[in-house]
Amino acid sequence: MFNRYKKVFHKVLLVSLLAPMSLFGGSYDFQLGDMVLVNVDELNGADKWSMEFFVFYHGESWQTEQVYFERYPDPNSEDADIYLKSFYDQGSGNPDVVFQFHAEPYTTGAEPLELRLPPADVQVGGFNWVYVEYNGTNLSIYFNGTIMKNAQKQAGGTLHSASEPFEFGARSDGNGEESAYSMDEVHFMLDTRPTGGSFQPPNQRYGPMAETVMLWHFDETSGNKIIDESSHGNDGDIDGQGAWETMDAFAGGGGDPGPGSGGRIGGNVFFDGDIGFVQLHLDLFFVGNESSNPDRTEQRGENTPFPSAGVNYSFQDPQITANSGPYYVEAFIDLNNNSLPDGDDPYVIGEVFTNNNSEAFVDLYLGGAFDPPEIVNISPPTDAHEGEDAVINVGIASEAGIANTTFEYMIGGSTS
């Protein structure tokens, strides 16, 4: 298809082993990445507060049950004291997307605050803004996709206190069907936004406000933490493997208005070799690109061996369209730091085609630190009577350092 050895890479900065890589702009994929946990003690007993985020639905996931965050009052409780969820209600003549927000003592788990939306109000292929607040007299939920909608109820009291963390997303050592979305700009504060008049969601990147207790931009691309930009240090702990995307709620991640958009190609990269800290290159070639220059590139530092679940990757771009291909995704570990997949660099390239939702998922296997053993000669079995052992001589060549090799030999139609 093309000569990969002529490829030229644009380099990005690598950071230390213990710190996540930070690039300007991005979001977190809760379908591929595991849930994020965080204790926000500042909210316990608060008499005025708000929580907000942007959400980008993957395909038609807005038509299924989705869990955005929840918190439990204690480790043994089966009922959350705070949760925000949505589902698709087709029970009536006109289907609705229903958001449910529960926060004790203002609501009960059986009777949460509900906001019902016609499907046309959900922005498909872009970010939607979700905002909940308690202003001292009213509990409210706002949703802005294609238009601003809200629901509220009168309530009194202070937010229930708990020692358990907020759980963002639903994936943890399983599938991410109940969190099939990307999230950006998660913001908790001990204040509310001015919701009167022509109230609109933020349209540019912002920093912590005076009452901000947690602000996540999701600018990381690796590591096991989500960095809090506030002064309270409420970093999120990833319960497993993280997954970031380059798309941002604000175009380019730097203050331009409007949501990101486009199809998505992602998956996991696997490598079981133990060769220390490495530079992993990931590249995407759009349909029709026959050159040696990829259309999208990413480079990041990783420790080896990779986790058993692999290392997540995700590319988002408007040029990734529905039912199209082939796209090519390549990965390699740059052992000699020359930004080229050459010599003994572990290398793999995969061909993918998108589905109706402009998405494709492909796992890439870079192998291990050793080439597999090779059979160099084998003799036919010696003559033997029934019940006696036959002798088979096998010559196996392997690299130094391989201690054991399993050899399986089938005789006739046997399966053992």
C-alpha positions as CSV (number, residue, x, y, z in Angstrom):
1,M,0.0,0.0,0.0
2,F,2.8,2.5,0.9
3,N,6.3,2.5,2.1
4,R,6.2,3.0,5.8
5,Y,10.0,3.4,6.1
6,K,9.8,6.8,4.4
7,K,7.4,8.1,7.0
8,V,8.2,11.4,8.9
9,F,6.6,11.9,12.3
10,H,5.6,15.1,14.1
11,K,7.0,14.7,17.6
12,V,5.2,15.6,20.8
13,L,6.7,16.0,24.3
14,L,7.0,13.0,26.5
15,V,6.7,13.4,30.3
16,S,8.0,11.4,33.2
17,L,6.9,7.9,33.9
18,L,4.7,8.8,36.9
19,A,2.9,11.8,35.4
20,P,0.2,11.6,32.7
21,M,0.9,13.2,29.4
22,S,-0.9,16.5,29.0
23,L,-1.9,17.9,25.7
24,F,-4.1,21.0,25.2
25,G,-7.7,19.8,24.6
26,G,-9.3,16.4,24.8
27,S,-12.1,14.3,26.3
28,Y,-12.5,11.0,28.1
29,D,-14.1,7.9,26.4
30,F,-16.2,6.2,29.0
31,Q,-17.1,3.4,26.6
32,L,-13.5,2.2,26.2
33,G,-12.1,3.6,29.4
34,D,-12.9,2.4,32.9
35,M,-14.9,4.4,35.4
36,V,-13.3,7.3,37.3
37,L,-13.6,7.7,41.1
38,V,-13.3,10.8,43.1
39,N,-14.2,12.0,46.6
40,V,-15.4,15.6,46.7
41,D,-15.7,16.2,50.4
42,E,-16.3,19.9,49.9
43,L,-19.9,19.1,48.7
44,N,-20.9,17.3,51.9
45,G,-23.5,19.4,53.7
46,A,-23.4,22.1,51.0
47,D,-26.4,24.4,50.9
48,K,-25.7,25.7,47.4
49,W,-23.9,23.8,44.6
50,S,-23.9,22.8,41.0
51,M,-22.5,20.0,38.8
52,E,-22.0,20.1,35.0
53,F,-20.3,18.4,32.0
54,F,-20.5,18.0,28.3
55,V,-21.4,14.6,26.8
56,F,-20.9,13.2,23.3
57,Y,-23.0,10.1,22.6
58,H,-21.4,7.3,20.6
59,G,-23.8,6.4,17.8
60,E,-27.3,5.8,19.1
61,S,-26.4,5.3,22.7
62,W,-28.6,8.2,23.7
63,Q,-31.5,5.7,23.0
64,T,-30.3,3.3,25.7
65,E,-29.9,3.6,29.4
66,Q,-26.8,5.6,30.3
67,V,-25.2,6.3,33.7
68,Y,-23.2,9.5,34.1
69,F,-22.3,9.5,37.7
70,E,-23.5,8.1,41.0
71,R,-22.4,8.1,44.7
72,Y,-23.3,5.7,47.5
73,P,-23.7,6.8,51.2
74,D,-21.5,3.9,52.5
75,P,-19.6,0.9,51.3
76,N,-22.4,-1.5,52.1
77,S,-25.2,0.5,50.5
78,E,-27.0,-0.8,47.4
79,D,-28.9,2.5,46.9
80,A,-27.1,5.6,45.6
81,D,-27.7,8.9,47.4
82,I,-26.7,10.8,44.3
83,Y,-27.1,9.7,40.7
84,L,-27.6,11.1,37.2
85,K,-28.9,8.8,34.5
86,S,-30.9,8.8,31.3
87,F,-33.0,6.3,29.3
88,Y,-35.2,6.2,26.2
89,D,-38.9,5.9,27.0
90,Q,-41.0,4.5,24.2
91,G,-44.0,3.7,26.5
92,S,-46.0,6.7,25.2
93,G,-47.1,7.6,21.7
94,N,-44.1,10.1,21.5
95,P,-40.8,8.6,22.6
96,D,-38.8,10.7,25.1
97,V,-35.2,10.8,26.3
98,V,-35.6,11.0,30.1
99,F,-32.9,12.4,32.4
100,Q,-33.3,11.4,36.1
101,F,-31.4,13.2,38.8
102,H,-31.5,12.1,42.4
103,A,-29.7,13.9,45.3
104,E,-30.7,13.4,48.9
105,P,-32.4,15.0,50.7
106,Y,-34.1,16.8,47.8
107,T,-35.4,13.7,46.1
108,T,-35.7,9.9,46.7
109,G,-34.3,7.2,44.6
110,A,-37.8,6.1,43.7
111,E,-38.9,9.7,42.7
112,P,-35.9,11.5,41.2
113,L,-36.2,14.9,39.4
114,E,-37.0,14.1,35.7
115,L,-36.4,16.1,32.5
116,R,-38.1,14.7,29.4
117,L,-36.8,15.6,26.0
118,P,-38.0,14.8,22.5
119,P,-35.3,13.0,20.5
120,A,-34.8,16.1,18.3
121,D,-33.4,18.0,21.3
122,V,-30.4,15.7,21.5
123,Q,-27.4,16.7,19.4
124,V,-26.1,13.6,17.6
125,G,-22.5,14.0,16.4
126,G,-21.7,16.8,18.8
127,F,-21.4,17.6,22.5
128,N,-24.5,18.2,24.7
129,W,-24.3,20.2,27.9
130,V,-25.8,18.8,31.2
131,Y,-26.1,21.0,34.3
132,V,-27.7,20.3,37.7
133,E,-27.9,22.7,40.6
134,Y,-29.4,23.5,44.0
135,N,-29.7,27.2,44.6
136,G,-31.1,27.1,48.2
137,T,-34.8,26.8,47.2
138,N,-34.9,24.8,43.9
139,L,-33.3,21.7,42.6
140,S,-32.9,22.0,38.8
141,I,-31.6,20.1,35.8
142,Y,-30.7,21.8,32.4
143,F,-29.9,20.1,29.1
144,N,-28.7,21.9,26.0
145,G,-28.3,19.9,22.9
146,T,-30.1,21.6,20.0
147,I,-32.1,23.8,22.4
148,M,-32.1,24.6,26.1
149,K,-34.6,22.7,28.3
150,N,-34.9,22.4,32.0
151,A,-36.9,21.0,34.9
152,Q,-37.0,21.9,38.6
153,K,-38.7,21.3,41.9
154,Q,-38.8,23.2,45.2
155,A,-36.7,21.6,47.9
156,G,-34.9,22.4,51.2
157,G,-31.9,21.2,53.1
158,T,-28.2,20.6,52.6
159,L,-26.6,18.0,50.3
160,H,-26.3,14.6,51.9
161,S,-22.8,13.7,53.2
162,A,-21.0,10.5,52.4
163,S,-17.6,9.0,52.6
164,E,-17.8,7.1,49.3
165,P,-16.5,8.5,46.0
166,F,-18.5,9.7,43.0
167,E,-18.3,7.1,40.3
168,F,-18.2,8.5,36.7
169,G,-19.1,6.1,33.9
170,A,-20.1,2.5,34.2
171,R,-17.3,0.5,32.7
172,S,-15.1,-1.5,35.2
173,D,-13.6,-4.8,34.0
174,G,-16.6,-5.2,31.6
175,N,-18.3,-3.6,28.7
176,G,-19.2,0.1,28.5
177,E,-22.7,-0.2,27.1
178,E,-24.2,2.0,29.9
179,S,-21.5,4.7,29.4
180,A,-21.2,4.7,25.6
181,Y,-20.2,8.4,25.5
182,S,-17.3,10.8,25.8
183,M,-17.3,13.4,28.5
184,D,-15.5,16.7,28.8
185,E,-15.3,19.8,31.1
186,V,-16.7,18.2,34.3
187,H,-17.2,21.1,36.8
188,F,-18.4,21.0,40.4
189,M,-18.7,24.2,42.5
190,L,-20.3,25.6,45.7
191,D,-22.2,28.1,43.7
192,T,-24.6,28.2,40.7
193,R,-24.5,29.8,37.3
194,P,-26.8,32.8,36.5
195,T,-29.7,30.8,35.0
196,G,-32.0,33.8,34.3
197,G,-32.7,35.5,31.0
198,S,-30.9,34.1,27.9
199,F,-29.0,31.5,29.9
200,Q,-26.6,29.5,27.7
201,P,-23.9,26.9,28.3
202,P,-20.2,28.0,28.3
203,N,-18.8,28.2,24.8
204,Q,-15.1,28.5,25.5
205,R,-12.6,26.9,27.8
206,Y,-12.6,28.3,31.3
207,G,-10.5,28.0,34.4
208,P,-11.5,27.4,38.1
209,M,-13.9,30.0,39.5
210,A,-13.9,31.3,43.1
211,E,-16.2,28.5,44.3
212,T,-14.9,25.7,42.0
213,V,-14.1,22.5,43.9
214,M,-13.4,20.3,40.9
215,L,-12.6,21.0,37.2
216,W,-11.6,18.3,34.8
217,H,-10.5,19.2,31.3
218,F,-9.4,15.7,30.3
219,D,-6.2,16.9,28.7
220,E,-4.3,13.8,29.7
221,T,-3.6,11.1,27.1
222,S,-2.2,8.4,29.5
223,G,-1.7,7.6,33.2
224,N,-4.1,6.6,35.8
225,K,-5.5,10.0,37.0
226,I,-7.7,12.8,35.8
227,I,-6.1,16.1,36.9
228,D,-8.2,18.6,38.9
229,E,-7.5,22.1,37.8
230,S,-9.0,23.6,41.0
231,S,-6.9,24.2,44.2
232,H,-8.7,21.4,46.0
233,G,-6.7,18.5,44.5
234,N,-9.8,16.4,43.6
235,D,-8.0,14.3,41.0
236,G,-10.0,11.4,39.6
237,D,-8.6,7.8,40.0
238,I,-9.2,5.6,37.0
239,D,-10.5,2.2,38.1
240,G,-8.4,0.3,35.5
241,Q,-7.5,1.6,32.1
242,G,-8.2,5.1,30.8
243,A,-9.2,6.1,27.3
244,W,-8.8,9.6,25.9
245,E,-9.9,11.2,22.7
246,T,-8.5,14.3,20.9
247,M,-12.0,15.8,20.3
248,D,-12.9,18.6,22.7
249,A,-16.2,20.2,23.8
250,F,-14.7,23.5,22.5
251,A,-13.2,23.2,19.0
252,G,-9.5,22.8,19.3
253,G,-9.7,22.8,23.1
254,G,-8.7,26.4,23.3
255,G,-11.8,28.6,23.4
256,D,-13.5,28.4,20.0
257,P,-17.2,27.9,20.4
258,G,-19.1,24.8,19.3
259,P,-18.8,21.1,19.9
260,G,-16.5,18.6,18.2
261,S,-17.8,16.1,15.7
262,G,-16.9,13.3,13.4
263,G,-16.6,9.5,13.4
264,R,-14.3,7.5,15.6
265,I,-11.8,4.7,15.2
266,G,-10.4,3.1,18.4
267,G,-9.4,0.0,20.2
268,N,-6.6,-1.4,22.3
269,V,-2.9,-2.0,21.7
270,F,-1.3,-5.1,23.2
271,F,2.3,-5.8,24.0
272,D,3.6,-8.3,26.5
273,G,7.3,-7.7,26.2
274,D,9.2,-6.3,29.2
275,I,11.6,-3.7,27.7
276,G,11.1,-0.8,30.1
277,F,9.7,2.6,29.1
278,V,9.0,3.0,25.4
279,Q,7.7,5.4,22.9
280,L,4.4,4.2,21.3
281,H,3.5,5.6,17.9
282,L,-0.1,5.4,16.7
283,D,-1.1,6.6,13.2
284,L,-4.3,6.7,11.2
285,F,-4.6,6.9,7.4
286,F,-7.8,8.1,5.9
287,V,-9.5,6.4,2.9
288,G,-7.5,6.9,-0.2
289,N,-4.3,8.0,1.4
290,E,-1.6,6.0,-0.4
291,S,1.3,8.1,0.9
292,S,3.7,7.4,3.7
293,N,2.3,10.3,5.7
294,P,-0.6,9.6,8.1
295,D,-3.5,11.9,8.4
296,R,-3.6,11.6,12.2
297,T,-0.7,10.8,14.6
298,E,-0.2,10.3,18.2
299,Q,3.0,9.5,20.2
300,R,3.1,8.8,23.9
301,G,5.2,7.1,26.6
302,E,4.2,3.7,28.0
303,N,5.6,1.3,30.5
304,T,6.0,-2.3,29.3
305,P,4.6,-4.9,29.4
306,F,1.3,-3.2,28.6
307,P,-1.6,-4.0,31.0
308,S,-3.4,-7.2,30.2
309,A,-6.4,-5.2,29.0
310,G,-4.2,-3.3,26.5
311,V,-3.6,0.4,26.0
312,N,-6.5,2.3,24.7
313,Y,-6.4,4.6,21.7
314,S,-9.1,6.6,19.9
315,F,-9.1,8.9,16.8
316,Q,-12.0,11.3,16.2
317,D,-12.3,13.2,13.0
318,P,-15.1,14.6,10.6
319,Q,-13.3,12.7,7.8
320,I,-14.2,9.4,9.4
321,T,-17.6,8.8,7.9
322,A,-20.3,6.0,8.0
323,N,-19.9,2.8,6.0
324,S,-16.6,3.7,4.6
325,G,-13.0,2.3,4.3
326,P,-10.5,1.0,4.2
327,Y,-8.8,3.1,6.9
328,Y,-5.5,1.9,8.1
329,V,-4.3,2.1,11.8
330,E,-0.7,1.4,12.6
331,A,1.2,1.1,15.9
332,F,4.9,0.6,16.5
333,I,7.3,0.9,19.4
334,D,10.2,3.1,18.4
335,L,13.2,1.2,19.9
336,N,15.9,3.4,18.4
337,N,14.2,6.7,18.7
338,N,14.3,7.6,15.0
339,S,10.6,8.0,14.6
340,L,10.6,5.3,11.9
341,P,9.1,1.7,12.1
342,D,12.4,-0.1,11.1
343,G,14.8,-2.7,12.3
344,D,13.5,-4.7,15.2
345,D,10.7,-2.2,16.1
346,P,7.5,-4.1,17.1
347,Y,5.0,-3.1,14.4
348,V,1.5,-3.8,13.3
349,I,-1.0,-2.3,10.9
350,G,-4.7,-3.0,10.7
351,E,-7.4,-2.3,8.0
352,V,-10.8,-1.2,9.2
353,F,-14.2,-0.2,7.8
354,T,-16.7,1.9,9.7
355,N,-20.3,1.0,10.6
356,N,-23.6,2.9,10.3
357,N,-22.5,5.0,13.2
358,S,-19.2,6.1,11.6
359,E,-17.3,4.0,14.1
360,A,-14.8,1.2,13.9
361,F,-12.9,-0.7,16.6
362,V,-9.8,-2.7,16.0
363,D,-7.3,-4.2,18.5
364,L,-3.6,-4.1,17.5
365,Y,-1.2,-6.8,18.7
366,L,2.4,-5.9,18.8
367,G,3.5,-9.3,20.2
368,G,6.1,-9.8,22.9
369,A,9.8,-9.3,23.4
370,F,10.7,-12.6,21.7
371,D,10.0,-14.0,18.3
372,P,8.0,-17.3,18.7
373,P,10.0,-20.5,18.6
374,E,10.4,-22.1,15.2
375,I,10.3,-25.8,14.3
376,V,13.4,-26.5,12.2
377,N,13.0,-30.2,11.7
378,I,10.7,-33.1,12.7
379,S,11.0,-36.8,12.3
380,P,8.2,-39.3,11.7
381,P,7.2,-41.3,14.7
382,T,9.1,-44.6,15.3
383,D,7.2,-47.9,14.9
384,A,5.4,-48.9,18.0
385,H,2.9,-51.5,19.0
386,E,-0.5,-50.5,20.5
387,G,0.0,-49.3,24.0
388,E,3.7,-48.5,23.5
389,D,5.3,-45.1,23.2
390,A,6.3,-43.8,19.8
391,V,9.3,-41.5,19.6
392,I,9.2,-38.2,17.6
393,N,12.3,-36.1,17.3
394,V,11.7,-32.4,17.0
395,G,14.2,-29.6,16.5
396,I,13.1,-26.2,17.8
397,A,15.1,-23.0,17.4
398,S,14.4,-20.1,19.8
399,E,15.9,-16.9,21.0
400,A,18.0,-16.9,24.2
401,G,15.9,-16.4,27.3
402,I,13.0,-18.6,26.4
403,A,12.8,-21.2,29.1
404,N,9.8,-23.4,28.0
405,T,8.0,-24.2,24.7
406,T,4.8,-26.2,24.3
407,F,4.8,-28.6,21.4
408,E,1.5,-30.2,20.2
409,Y,1.5,-33.0,17.7
410,M,-1.7,-34.5,16.2
411,I,-1.6,-38.1,14.8
412,G,-4.3,-39.0,12.3
413,G,-7.6,-37.6,13.2
414,S,-6.9,-37.2,16.9
415,T,-7.4,-34.0,18.8
416,S,-4.8,-34.5,21.5
